[in-house]
Amino acid sequence: MLLFVMILEIRNFMIIKDAIFKRKSIRKYKMDGLNEETISKVEEMLKNVKGLYEEINFKGHLVKDGMKVQALFNNFIGKYIKVKAPHYIVITSDKKDGYLENVGFAFEEIVIQLTCMGIGTCWVGAPFDRNMVKDMIEIDDNQEPILIIAFGEPEDFFTMYRKGINEYKRKTLDKVVLGEIDSIFEDIFNYVRVAPSAINSQPWMFSKEDGIINTYCIERKNKITKALYDKMNLIDMGISLYHLKVGLEKNRMSFEVIQSQEGKMKSHKYINTIKYR
């Protein structure tokens, strides 16, 4: 009984800023589905989620029957995906400039909200197209499937959360942020530093000026690694920007995306500029 109460307390009282540091990818799930009340909450979250850019349409399609997605694992996509879960979110989007960062930002919010609810998640990046999912979701004519999020109750709830920041294998702040920053911005960029990324590549770089933060993503020169990771790394950038938003808001600052004159950096390409105050 005490164990049950402890689990409920963790699930009920974790908040966004704590979940950022506690969350980790879950690859093993109980195959019993979540209850209908919880599924309804997830559906409502998907209806209300917002991206970085208002002009880009996107959608998170909840697939309640995970077996439908798992059926994809038996073909080409199975070489990339090994995560079997009771439920999935299939993400689709218009393909406009910034669409990858946009979905990364939007659905990291969903991932963190699910973490607060005691629900495990895993980003699943793999090559798949409209024909592979057309029988399980309705896709708008202008949108294409981008990636999948697996979610459900972890096989072992007590392995779901990290015990501390020391469990992260991440770059130090001086490798992430150009120039000197004070203790407040050390705290803010620590939220960014723990963001998940494909193969832990941590492709982001930031330069802070008075009132603005310029954001950059690694620009790969090797054709093979470029083909493998460029798209995922732009999604990673969106994820990191959601973490930046949480860090700023935790320190009572606003987060606004603006288009600025592109900054220059030798090994990274400019993504956007964040205005804070």
C-alpha angles and dihedrals in degrees: 000000000000090000091052091051091050091053091049091050092052092048096046101043106038110111132199098264091051094044090057089065098034101047123101135168115276117207101171122063141175104251093220106108124242116262121269094252091057092044089053090053090052091050090052091049090052091051092053103039116122131206134212094261123045093202094064116082119212139157141202111219114203112218104195095184103066091190089074091061093039088059086069089062091073093068136045094311090059090074088067104032125062098154112112113188137162092243140023140191114219110203120211129179147169109264102238132135107294097016094128095051087044096058092041090056095044099047097041083066089055091047092051093046089052089049089055088054093054092253120137122229141186130189109228117198116186139137110269136140144207094275092058094057104026092103094055104040139027110241122198113241093246096047134082130196112262110176145324136248117207116208143169144104111324117245087235112024094197092062092054100088133052115243094220147338090273089075090069121094099209141145117265117255093256088063092051105039127047117224133004122318132188127237093271092057091043086061092046095049092046086068088056094044094062095051114126120246140178109286085349089283094151093203097181133108128178135195117197122209131167105304097346140075119204114210128209138182126210113266109217120211099187108092094216097050090040091057092045101045113017096092095041091048091056088053086049089054090056090050091052091050091056088053089049090053091052091048093050094046092047086058091047096255129130126242120216129165113221133173109242135172105289114261120222128235128167101229102020135062124227116255108173145306127258118210116207135178 
